[in-house]
Amino acid sequence: MNLRNILVPLGAVGLIGFGFATSGWAGVLAVVGGLVMWGLLHFTRLVGVMHRAARRPIGYVGSTVMLNARLAKGMNLMHVVALTQALGEQLSDADAQPQRYRWTDGSQSHVTCTFRDGKLVQWTLFRPEGGAESDPSPVESRSDNPQQAKDAHEPRSSFDGRS
């Protein structure tokens, strides 16, 4: 079970109790008002992300290479949808764990993301060799493996910026 499901409500009740202890019912109203504002901010962000994603085709992203560079382990699905501004093409069953989604760009390159409990655990960038008609081959894959993560951040060229 996710510990956040227990700690957030306990924290809210604790804040309400603290507000009552320090300022009485005025403190309770102030804390509840703050909690409502916090909830409305998150709801507004979620609706904005979904509104932008509804305008784009499912599974389409402008550049899979840029998406691949911006992904990070532990990102939640809503953050990835906000990055891509599109819902991903769902590859797994509706309620299956892990969840797999794919985003494709105009060159038929695609990024396949794996989410476990709503958090990004692995993603793979596929780019076609030569043209859009050839079979895609894996270019880069990131996962929980620390050696793989270390190799992914090493420089790939000797260009140092000098002319």
Residue pairs with C-beta under 8 A, 6 or more apart in sequence:
2 117
12 35
15 31
15 34
15 35
16 28
16 31
16 32
18 27
18 31
19 27
19 28
19 29
19 30
19 31
19 32
20 27
20 28
21 27
23 30
46 78
49 78
49 81
49 82
50 81
52 82
52 85
53 81
53 84
53 85
53 86
53 87
55 85
56 85
56 86
57 86
58 86
58 87
58 88
58 89
59 86
59 87
59 88
59 89
59 101
59 102
59 103
59 104
60 86
60 103
60 104
60 105
61 67
61 84
61 85
61 86
61 103
61 104
61 105
61 111
62 105
63 105
64 103
64 104
64 105
64 107
64 109
64 110
64 111
64 125
64 127
65 109
65 125
65 127
67 83
67 84
67 103
67 111
68 111
68 123
68 125
68 140
70 83
71 80
71 83
71 111
71 113
71 120
71 123
71 142
72 120
73 120
73 121
73 122
73 142
73 144
73 149
74 119
74 120
75 119
75 120
76 118
76 119
76 120
77 99
77 101
77 115
77 118
77 120
80 88
80 101
80 113
80 120
81 87
81 88
84 103
86 103
88 101
88 102
88 103
88 113
89 101
89 102
89 103
89 104
90 99
90 100
90 101
91 100
91 101
91 102
91 112
92 98
92 99
92 100
97 116
97 117
98 114
98 115
98 116
98 121
99 114
99 115
99 116
99 118
100 112
100 113
100 114
100 115
101 112
101 113
101 115
102 110
102 111
102 112
102 113
103 110
103 111
103 113
104 110
107 127
107 128
107 132
108 128
108 132
108 136
109 125
109 126
109 127
109 128
109 136
110 125
110 126
110 136
111 123
111 124
111 125
111 126
112 123
112 124
112 126
113 120
113 122
113 123
114 120
114 121
114 122
114 123
115 121
121 143
121 144
122 141
122 142
122 143
122 144
123 141
123 142
124 138
124 140
124 141
124 142
125 138
125 139
125 140
125 141
126 136
126 137
126 138
126 139
127 136
127 137
127 139
128 134
128 135
128 136
128 137
129 135
129 136
129 137
140 152
141 148
142 148
142 149
142 152
